[in-house]
Amino acid sequence: MDSVTREFFERSDFNKSTLTNGAITPQTQYDIAKRIDAILSDKRPFLETCCGGGWLSARLCELNPRRIAILMDVSVHQARLARTLHPMSRAVLVGDATNIPLRADTVGAVLCSFAVHLFTREQLREVALQTSRVCADESAVVIITFLKPDIGQSLFDQFVEGYADADRARYFDFDEISQALAFGGWSPVVSERIHFDDSITVRDFCEMLYSRPFSTFQLLRQLNGEEWLSAQIESAANRARLCTHDGILRNERALSLLVFRKG
């Protein structure tokens, strides 16, 4: 994870759970959690890495209160937030998935949602080795992400010039993730695309462009300056109004649920 991105997640006003809630509806979150709940073992705790506020752990523990969660984030701010939101979790750790501060054979699964794109290919290989070390036998690595072919479906991609190319460059396709995790002995067993409705009113979309703490968008802002940001927002708002007659931007997207097991 590069230093600019790391600093972004340390911002006191950033909450990854808020970002996730803005990206997918609560119903979609529960649909994802139900799929994962059927995969997890009841015998050991699971680790949610790059947890942010821990939205995925929250949904899983709501579905099955017997589950034991260990939360981890590289950001001290996010870890504090997770500790506040999930006081019943087994532990909240500050750490990077490339160097997990747990003993061997500690957890039954490692979960990672909307964060794989923050690592380089080389770092993903380290993640594969670390997850293999801390996971017991018959464990799983569960990844929720937008794969590279699906990034262009985003409303941001369609209305903000330069956003699609910059965002897509940070994401992987299925083969790239599989090859990286193979370094830890992980093999893919599930690759499922989950479709959901990303429709939004023009007014909300324009407000989101101004205020939503979206990491790649903010990184582009840092690279290109405030004037660039203002021009992009104005241009995007105008295009959004042109493509709808009833005030609703209709958009369907697909994210991917990937499950890997040892062997």
Phi and psi in degrees as GROMACS dihedral restraints (atoms count N, CA, C in turn):
[ dihedral_restraints ]
;  ai    aj    ak    al  type     phi  dphi    fc
    3     4     5     6     1   -75.6    20    10
    4     5     6     7     1   162.6    20    10
    6     7     8     9     1   -65.8    20    10
    7     8     9    10     1   -35.4    20    10
    9    10    11    12     1   -64.3    20    10
   10    11    12    13     1   -45.0    20    10
   12    13    14    15     1   -65.3    20    10
   13    14    15    16     1   -42.3    20    10
   15    16    17    18     1   -59.5    20    10
   16    17    18    19     1   -44.3    20    10
   18    19    20    21     1   -63.5    20    10
   19    20    21    22     1   -36.0    20    10
   21    22    23    24     1   -61.3    20    10
   22    23    24    25     1   -43.6    20    10
   24    25    26    27     1   -71.8    20    10
   25    26    27    28     1   -14.2    20    10
   27    28    29    30     1   -83.5    20    10
   28    29    30    31     1    -6.1    20    10
   30    31    32    33     1   -60.9    20    10
   31    32    33    34     1   135.7    20    10
   33    34    35    36     1   -67.6    20    10
   34    35    36    37     1   -19.8    20    10
   36    37    38    39     1   -97.1    20    10
   37    38    39    40     1     5.6    20    10
   39    40    41    42     1   -98.0    20    10
   40    41    42    43     1   133.3    20    10
   42    43    44    45     1  -135.6    20    10
   43    44    45    46     1   110.2    20    10
   45    46    47    48     1   -61.2    20    10
   46    47    48    49     1   -31.2    20    10
   48    49    50    51     1   -64.2    20    10
   49    50    51    52     1   -38.9    20    10
   51    52    53    54     1   -63.3    20    10
   52    53    54    55     1   -41.3    20    10
   54    55    56    57     1   -61.5    20    10
   55    56    57    58     1   -45.5    20    10
   57    58    59    60     1   -64.4    20    10
   58    59    60    61     1   -42.7    20    10
   60    61    62    63     1   -62.9    20    10
   61    62    63    64     1   -27.8    20    10
   63    64    65    66     1   -79.2    20    10
   64    65    66    67     1   -20.1    20    10
   66    67    68    69     1   -92.0    20    10
   67    68    69    70     1   -37.7    20    10
   69    70    71    72     1  -134.7    20    10
   70    71    72    73     1   144.8    20    10
   72    73    74    75     1   -71.9    20    10
   73    74    75    76     1   158.7    20    10
   75    76    77    78     1   -55.2    20    10
   76    77    78    79     1   -37.2    20    10
   78    79    80    81     1   -62.9    20    10
   79    80    81    82     1   -42.2    20    10
   81    82    83    84     1   -64.9    20    10
   82    83    84    85     1   -38.3    20    10
   84    85    86    87     1   -59.8    20    10
   85    86    87    88     1   -43.2    20    10
   87    88    89    90     1   -68.0    20    10
   88    89    90    91     1   -36.9    20    10
   90    91    92    93     1   -60.4    20    10
   91    92    93    94     1   -42.9    20    10
   93    94    95    96     1   -63.7    20    10
   94    95    96    97     1   -46.0    20    10
   96    97    98    99     1   -61.9    20    10
   97    98    99   100     1   -38.0    20    10
   99   100   101   102     1   -63.5    20    10
  100   101   102   103     1   -40.3    20    10
  102   103   104   105     1   -63.3    20    10
  103   104   105   106     1   -42.4    20    10
  105   106   107   108     1   -72.4    20    10
  106   107   108   109     1   -36.3    20    10
  108   109   110   111     1   -57.5    20    10
  109   110   111   112     1   -35.4    20    10
  111   112   113   114     1   -71.4    20    10
  112   113   114   115     1   -17.0    20    10
  114   115   116   117     1   -91.9    20    10
  115   116   117   118     1   -34.4    20    10
  117   118   119   120     1   -72.6    20    10
  118   119   120   121     1   150.8    20    10
  120   121   122   123     1   -87.4    20    10
  121   122   123   124     1   148.1    20    10
  123   124   125   126     1   -87.4    20    10
  124   125   126   127     1    -5.8    20    10
  126   127   128   129     1   -81.4    20    10
  127   128   129   130     1   -28.9    20    10
  129   130   131   132     1  -131.9    20    10
  130   131   132   133     1   157.7    20    10
  132   133   134   135     1   -68.3    20    10
  133   134   135   136     1   162.2    20    10
  135   136   137   138     1  -112.9    20    10
  136   137   138   139     1   154.8    20    10
  138   139   140   141     1  -109.4    20    10
  139   140   141   142     1   123.7    20    10
  141   142   143   144     1  -101.7    20    10
  142   143   144   145     1   109.4    20    10
  144   145   146   147     1   -93.7    20    10
  145   146   147   148     1   155.3    20    10
  147   148   149   150     1    52.9    20    10
  148   149   150   151     1    46.5    20    10
  150   151   152   153     1   -74.8    20    10
  151   152   153   154     1   -24.3    20    10
  153   154   155   156     1    58.8    20    10
  154   155   156   157     1  -129.1    20    10
  156   157   158   159     1   -79.7    20    10
  157   158   159   160     1    -2.7    20    10
  159   160   161   162     1    80.2    20    10
  160   161   162   163     1    39.1    20    10
  162   163   164   165     1   -61.1    20    10
  163   164   165   166     1   -39.2    20    10
  165   166   167   168     1   -69.9    20    10
  166   167   168   169     1   -43.9    20    10
  168   169   170   171     1   -59.4    20    10
  169   170   171   172     1   -40.0    20    10
  171   172   173   174     1   -60.8    20    10
  172   173   174   175     1   -46.2    20    10
  174   175   176   177     1   -64.7    20    10
  175   176   177   178     1   -42.1    20    10
  177   178   179   180     1   -65.6    20    10
  178   179   180   181     1   -41.1    20    10
  180   181   182   183     1   -73.3    20    10
  181   182   183   184     1   -26.1    20    10
  183   184   185   186     1   -68.6    20    10
  184   185   186   187     1   -38.7    20    10
  186   187   188   189     1   -71.6    20    10
  187   188   189   190     1   -35.9    20    10
  189   190   191   192     1  -140.9    20    10
  190   191   192   193     1    92.3    20    10
  192   193   194   195     1   -60.6    20    10
  193   194   195   196     1   -15.2    20    10
  195   196   197   198     1   -76.4    20    10
  196   197   198   199     1   -14.7    20    10
  198   199   200   201     1   -67.2    20    10
  199   200   201   202     1   145.6    20    10
  201   202   203   204     1  -115.5    20    10
  202   203   204   205     1   122.9    20    10
  204   205   206   207     1  -107.7    20    10
  205   206   207   208     1   139.8    20    10
  207   208   209   210     1  -116.2    20    10
  208   209   210   211     1   123.9    20    10
  210   211   212   213     1  -106.5    20    10
  211   212   213   214     1   144.1    20    10
  213   214   215   216     1  -146.4    20    10
  214   215   216   217     1   137.2    20    10
  216   217   218   219     1  -145.6    20    10
  217   218   219   220     1   147.7    20    10
  219   220   221   222     1   -70.9    20    10
  220   221   222   223     1   -21.9    20    10
  222   223   224   225     1   -90.8    20    10
  223   224   225   226     1   127.5    20    10
  225   226   227   228     1   -61.4    20    10
  226   227   228   229     1   -40.6    20    10
  228   229   230   231     1   -61.0    20    10
  229   230   231   232     1   -46.1    20    10
  231   232   233   234     1   -67.0    20    10
  232   233   234   235     1   -36.8    20    10
  234   235   236   237     1   -64.2    20    10
  235   236   237   238     1   -41.1    20    10
  237   238   239   240     1   -63.4    20    10
  238   239   240   241     1   -40.7    20    10
  240   241   242   243     1   -62.6    20    10
  241   242   243   244     1   -44.8    20    10
  243   244   245   246     1   -62.8    20    10
  244   245   246   247     1   -38.7    20    10
  246   247   248   249     1   -64.6    20    10
  247   248   249   250     1   -36.2    20    10
  249   250   251   252     1   -69.6    20    10
  250   251   252   253     1   -42.4    20    10
  252   253   254   255     1   -77.7    20    10
  253   254   255   256     1   -24.8    20    10
  255   256   257   258     1  -131.4    20    10
  256   257   258   259     1    66.8    20    10
  258   259   260   261     1   -65.1    20    10
  259   260   261   262     1   -17.5    20    10
  261   262   263   264     1   -90.5    20    10
  262   263   264   265     1     0.6    20    10
  264   265   266   267     1   -68.0    20    10
  265   266   267   268     1   153.1    20    10
  267   268   269   270     1   -60.7    20    10
  268   269   270   271     1   -42.6    20    10
  270   271   272   273     1  -162.2    20    10
  271   272   273   274     1   154.3    20    10
  273   274   275   276     1  -124.4    20    10
  274   275   276   277     1   118.1    20    10
  276   277   278   279     1  -110.6    20    10
  277   278   279   280     1   150.5    20    10
  279   280   281   282     1  -103.8    20    10
  280   281   282   283     1   115.7    20    10
  282   283   284   285     1  -176.7    20    10
  283   284   285   286     1   167.1    20    10
  285   286   287   288     1  -104.6    20    10
  286   287   288   289     1   144.5    20    10
  288   289   290   291     1   -64.9    20    10
  289   290   291   292     1   -13.2    20    10
  291   292   293   294     1   -82.4    20    10
  292   293   294   295     1    -6.6    20    10
  294   295   296   297     1  -154.0    20    10
  295   296   297   298     1    74.7    20    10
  297   298   299   300     1   -75.5    20    10
  298   299   300   301     1   122.8    20    10
  300   301   302   303     1   -82.7    20    10
  301   302   303   304     1    58.3    20    10
  303   304   305   306     1  -132.5    20    10
  304   305   306   307     1   155.2    20    10
  306   307   308   309     1   -72.3    20    10
  307   308   309   310     1   164.8    20    10
  309   310   311   312     1   -64.3    20    10
  310   311   312   313     1   148.5    20    10
  312   313   314   315     1    56.9    20    10
  313   314   315   316     1    40.0    20    10
  315   316   317   318     1   -91.1    20    10
  316   317   318   319     1   -37.7    20    10
  318   319   320   321     1  -119.8    20    10
  319   320   321   322     1   161.6    20    10
  321   322   323   324     1   -97.4    20    10
  322   323   324   325     1    -9.6    20    10
  324   325   326   327     1  -166.7    20    10
  325   326   327   328     1   153.1    20    10
  327   328   329   330     1  -121.3    20    10
  328   329   330   331     1   127.2    20    10
  330   331   332   333     1  -112.7    20    10
  331   332   333   334     1   143.9    20    10
  333   334   335   336     1  -145.8    20    10
  334   335   336   337     1   117.7    20    10
  336   337   338   339     1  -118.7    20    10
  337   338   339   340     1   129.9    20    10
  339   340   341   342     1    52.9    20    10
  340   341   342   343     1    41.9    20    10
  342   343   344   345     1  -142.7    20    10
  343   344   345   346     1   -10.6    20    10
  345   346   347   348     1   -57.8    20    10
  346   347   348   349     1   -34.1    20    10
  348   349   350   351     1   -69.6    20    10
  349   350   351   352     1    -7.3    20    10
  351   352   353   354     1   -83.4    20    10
  352   353   354   355     1    -5.4    20    10
  354   355   356   357     1  -107.5    20    10
  355   356   357   358     1   154.8    20    10
  357   358   359   360     1   -83.7    20    10
  358   359   360   361     1   170.8    20    10
  360   361   362   363     1   -60.9    20    10
  361   362   363   364     1   -41.2    20    10
  363   364   365   366     1   -63.9    20    10
  364   365   366   367     1   -40.6    20    10
  366   367   368   369     1   -67.4    20    10
  367   368   369   370     1   -34.7    20    10
  369   370   371   372     1   -62.5    20    10
  370   371   372   373     1   -34.4    20    10
  372   373   374   375     1   -65.3    20    10
  373   374   375   376     1   -38.7    20    10
  375   376   377   378     1   -65.6    20    10
  376   377   378   379     1   -38.9    20    10
  378   379   380   381     1   -59.7    20    10
  379   380   381   382     1   -42.0    20    10
  381   382   383   384     1   -60.2    20    10
  382   383   384   385     1   -43.4    20    10
  384   385   386   387     1   -68.2    20    10
  385   386   387   388     1   -41.4    20    10
  387   388   389   390     1   -67.1    20    10
  388   389   390   391     1   -42.9    20    10
  390   391   392   393     1   -66.1    20    10
  391   392   393   394     1   -35.8    20    10
  393   394   395   396     1   -64.4    20    10
  394   395   396   397     1   -36.0    20    10
  396   397   398   399     1   -69.1    20    10
  397   398   399   400     1   -45.0    20    10
  399   400   401   402     1   -84.6    20    10
  400   401   402   403     1   -13.7    20    10
  402   403   404   405     1   -90.0    20    10
  403   404   405   406     1   136.5    20    10
  405   406   407   408     1   -75.1    20    10
  406   407   408   409     1   175.4    20    10
  408   409   410   411     1   -61.3    20    10
  409   410   411   412     1   152.1    20    10
  411   412   413   414     1    61.6    20    10
  412   413   414   415     1    28.3    20    10
  414   415   416   417     1   -89.5    20    10
  415   416   417   418     1   176.9    20    10
  417   418   419   420     1  -140.7    20    10
  418   419   420   421     1   149.2    20    10
  420   421   422   423     1  -107.7    20    10
  421   422   423   424     1   125.0    20    10
  423   424   425   426     1  -117.1    20    10
  424   425   426   427     1   123.8    20    10
  426   427   428   429     1  -121.3    20    10
  427   428   429   430     1   131.0    20    10
  429   430   431   432     1  -114.6    20    10
  430   431   432   433     1   123.3    20    10
  432   433   434   435     1  -159.3    20    10
  433   434   435   436     1   164.1    20    10
  435   436   437   438     1   -91.1    20    10
  436   437   438   439     1   121.6    20    10
  438   439   440   441     1   -78.0    20    10
  439   440   441   442     1   158.8    20    10
  441   442   443   444     1   -51.1    20    10
  442   443   444   445     1   -43.4    20    10
  444   445   446   447     1   -64.4    20    10
  445   446   447   448     1   -20.6    20    10
  447   448   449   450     1   -96.2    20    10
  448   449   450   451     1    -5.3    20    10
  450   451   452   453     1   -63.7    20    10
  451   452   453   454     1   -36.6    20    10
  453   454   455   456     1   -66.6    20    10
  454   455   456   457     1    -6.3    20    10
  456   457   458   459     1   -79.0    20    10
  457   458   459   460     1   -13.7    20    10
  459   460   461   462     1   -65.3    20    10
  460   461   462   463     1   144.4    20    10
  462   463   464   465     1   -62.3    20    10
  463   464   465   466     1   -33.1    20    10
  465   466   467   468     1   -60.5    20    10
  466   467   468   469     1   -43.6    20    10
  468   469   470   471     1   -61.2    20    10
  469   470   471   472     1   -37.5    20    10
  471   472   473   474     1   -77.6    20    10
  472   473   474   475     1   -25.5    20    10
  474   475   476   477     1  -117.3    20    10
  475   476   477   478     1   -11.4    20    10
  477   478   479   480     1  -112.9    20    10
  478   479   480   481     1   113.4    20    10
  480   481   482   483     1   -60.9    20    10
  481   482   483   484     1   133.8    20    10
  483   484   485   486     1    83.3    20    10
  484   485   486   487     1   -12.8    20    10
  486   487   488   489     1   -69.9    20    10
  487   488   489   490     1   -43.6    20    10
  489   490   491   492     1   -59.7    20    10
  490   491   492   493     1   -48.1    20    10
  492   493   494   495     1   -64.4    20    10
  493   494   495   496     1   -42.9    20    10
  495   496   497   498     1   -66.9    20    10
  496   497   498   499     1   -40.5    20    10
  498   499   500   501     1   -70.4    20    10
  499   500   501   502     1   -43.2    20    10
  501   502   503   504     1   -62.1    20    10
  502   503   504   505     1   -32.8    20    10
  504   505   506   507     1   -65.0    20    10
  505   506   507   508     1   -19.8    20    10
  507   508   509   510     1   -92.9    20    10
  508   509   510   511     1    -5.6    20    10
  510   511   512   513     1  -106.5    20    10
  511   512   513   514     1   165.1    20    10
  513   514   515   516     1  -116.8    20    10
  514   515   516   517     1   162.5    20    10
  516   517   518   519     1   -97.3    20    10
  517   518   519   520     1   176.4    20    10
  519   520   521   522     1   -61.0    20    10
  520   521   522   523     1   -43.2    20    10
  522   523   524   525     1   -63.5    20    10
  523   524   525   526     1   -38.9    20    10
  525   526   527   528     1   -64.4    20    10
  526   527   528   529     1   -41.6    20    10
  528   529   530   531     1   -66.9    20    10
  529   530   531   532     1   -43.1    20    10
  531   532   533   534     1   -62.1    20    10
  532   533   534   535     1   -43.1    20    10
  534   535   536   537     1   -63.9    20    10
  535   536   537   538     1   -39.1    20    10
  537   538   539   540     1   -67.3    20    10
  538   539   540   541     1   -44.8    20    10
  540   541   542   543     1   -70.9    20    10
  541   542   543   544     1   -21.9    20    10
  543   544   545   546     1   -60.8    20    10
  544   545   546   547     1   -23.9    20    10
  546   547   548   549     1   -63.2    20    10
  547   548   549   550     1   -24.5    20    10
  549   550   551   552     1   -99.9    20    10
  550   551   552   553     1     9.0    20    10
  552   553   554   555     1    82.0    20    10
  553   554   555   556     1    18.9    20    10
  555   556   557   558     1   -92.8    20    10
  556   557   558   559     1   135.8    20    10
  558   559   560   561     1  -120.9    20    10
  559   560   561   562     1   140.6    20    10
  561   562   563   564     1   -71.2    20    10
  562   563   564   565     1   135.4    20    10
  564   565   566   567     1  -123.4    20    10
  565   566   567   568     1   -19.5    20    10
  567   568   569   570     1  -140.0    20    10
  568   569   570   571     1   132.4    20    10
  570   571   572   573     1  -140.1    20    10
  571   572   573   574     1   101.2    20    10
  573   574   575   576     1  -125.2    20    10
  574   575   576   577     1   132.3    20    10
  576   577   578   579     1   -93.9    20    10
  577   578   579   580     1   130.7    20    10
  579   580   581   582     1  -111.5    20    10
  580   581   582   583     1   116.8    20    10
  582   583   584   585     1   -89.5    20    10
  583   584   585   586     1   141.5    20    10
  585   586   587   588     1  -150.7    20    10
  586   587   588   589     1   160.4    20    10
  588   589   590   591     1   -89.4    20    10
  589   590   591   592     1   124.8    20    10
  591   592   593   594     1  -109.5    20    10
  592   593   594   595     1    23.9    20    10
  594   595   596   597     1   -67.4    20    10
  595   596   597   598     1   149.6    20    10
  597   598   599   600     1  -157.2    20    10
  598   599   600   601     1   151.8    20    10
  600   601   602   603     1   -73.6    20    10
  601   602   603   604     1   154.3    20    10
  603   604   605   606     1   -59.1    20    10
  604   605   606   607     1   -41.8    20    10
  606   607   608   609     1   -60.8    20    10
  607   608   609   610     1   -47.1    20    10
  609   610   611   612     1   -65.4    20    10
  610   611   612   613     1   -37.0    20    10
  612   613   614   615     1   -62.9    20    10
  613   614   615   616     1   -44.5    20    10
  615   616   617   618     1   -65.5    20    10
  616   617   618   619     1   -40.4    20    10
  618   619   620   621     1   -65.1    20    10
  619   620   621   622     1   -35.8    20    10
  621   622   623   624     1   -66.1    20    10
  622   623   624   625     1   -37.2    20    10
  624   625   626   627     1   -61.6    20    10
  625   626   627   628     1   -34.9    20    10
  627   628   629   630     1   -76.3    20    10
  628   629   630   631     1   -38.2    20    10
  630   631   632   633     1  -119.3    20    10
  631   632   633   634     1   -18.8    20    10
  633   634   635   636     1   -68.1    20    10
  634   635   636   637     1   127.0    20    10
  636   637   638   639     1   -79.3    20    10
  637   638   639   640     1    80.3    20    10
  639   640   641   642     1  -104.2    20    10
  640   641   642   643     1   118.9    20    10
  642   643   644   645     1   -57.9    20    10
  643   644   645   646     1   -50.7    20    10
  645   646   647   648     1   -66.3    20    10
  646   647   648   649     1   -37.7    20    10
  648   649   650   651     1   -62.7    20    10
  649   650   651   652     1   -41.3    20    10
  651   652   653   654     1   -69.7    20    10
  652   653   654   655     1   -34.4    20    10
  654   655   656   657     1   -64.8    20    10
  655   656   657   658     1   -40.8    20    10
  657   658   659   660     1   -63.1    20    10
  658   659   660   661     1   -37.1    20    10
  660   661   662   663     1   -62.3    20    10
  661   662   663   664     1   -42.9    20    10
  663   664   665   666     1   -64.8    20    10
  664   665   666   667     1   -36.3    20    10
  666   667   668   669     1   -74.5    20    10
  667   668   669   670     1   -37.2    20    10
  669   670   671   672     1  -107.1    20    10
  670   671   672   673     1   -13.8    20    10
  672   673   674   675     1    98.6    20    10
  673   674   675   676     1   166.9    20    10
  675   676   677   678     1   -68.4    20    10
  676   677   678   679     1   -38.0    20    10
  678   679   680   681     1   -63.1    20    10
  679   680   681   682     1   -40.2    20    10
  681   682   683   684     1   -59.9    20    10
  682   683   684   685     1   -44.5    20    10
  684   685   686   687     1   -60.4    20    10
  685   686   687   688     1   -47.2    20    10
  687   688   689   690     1   -61.2    20    10
  688   689   690   691     1   -42.2    20    10
  690   691   692   693     1   -64.9    20    10
  691   692   693   694     1   -39.2    20    10
  693   694   695   696     1   -65.8    20    10
  694   695   696   697     1   -42.9    20    10
  696   697   698   699     1   -64.2    20    10
  697   698   699   700     1   -45.1    20    10
  699   700   701   702     1   -63.3    20    10
  700   701   702   703     1   -44.1    20    10
  702   703   704   705     1   -64.6    20    10
  703   704   705   706     1   -43.0    20    10
  705   706   707   708     1   -64.1    20    10
  706   707   708   709     1   -41.9    20    10
  708   709   710   711     1   -62.9    20    10
  709   710   711   712     1   -41.8    20    10
  711   712   713   714     1   -63.9    20    10
  712   713   714   715     1   -43.5    20    10
  714   715   716   717     1   -66.9    20    10
  715   716   717   718     1   -36.3    20    10
  717   718   719   720     1   -61.9    20    10
  718   719   720   721     1   -41.3    20    10
  720   721   722   723     1   -68.8    20    10
  721   722   723   724     1   -30.7    20    10
  723   724   725   726     1   -71.0    20    10
  724   725   726   727     1   -28.6    20    10
  726   727   728   729     1   -97.7    20    10
  727   728   729   730     1    13.0    20    10
  729   730   731   732     1  -141.2    20    10
  730   731   732   733     1   143.8    20    10
  732   733   734   735     1  -108.1    20    10
  733   734   735   736     1   -14.2    20    10
  735   736   737   738     1  -116.3    20    10
  736   737   738   739     1    12.1    20    10
  738   739   740   741     1    82.2    20    10
  739   740   741   742     1     7.1    20    10
  741   742   743   744     1  -118.3    20    10
  742   743   744   745     1   127.7    20    10
  744   745   746   747     1   -92.9    20    10
  745   746   747   748     1   112.2    20    10
  747   748   749   750     1   -95.5    20    10
  748   749   750   751     1   130.3    20    10
  750   751   752   753     1  -154.1    20    10
  751   752   753   754     1   133.4    20    10
  753   754   755   756     1  -114.4    20    10
  754   755   756   757     1   137.4    20    10
  756   757   758   759     1  -126.7    20    10
  757   758   759   760     1   171.7    20    10
  759   760   761   762     1  -141.3    20    10
  760   761   762   763     1   128.3    20    10
  762   763   764   765     1  -110.2    20    10
  763   764   765   766     1   169.8    20    10
  765   766   767   768     1  -118.8    20    10
  766   767   768   769     1   136.8    20    10
  768   769   770   771     1  -105.6    20    10
  769   770   771   772     1   117.3    20    10
  771   772   773   774     1  -117.3    20    10
  772   773   774   775     1   132.3    20    10
  774   775   776   777     1  -125.3    20    10
  775   776   777   778     1   132.1    20    10
  777   778   779   780     1  -125.0    20    10
  778   779   780   781     1   142.2    20    10
  780   781   782   783     1  -127.5    20    10
  781   782   783   784     1   159.1    20    10
  783   784   785   786     1   -69.7    20    10
  784   785   786   787     1   141.1    20    10
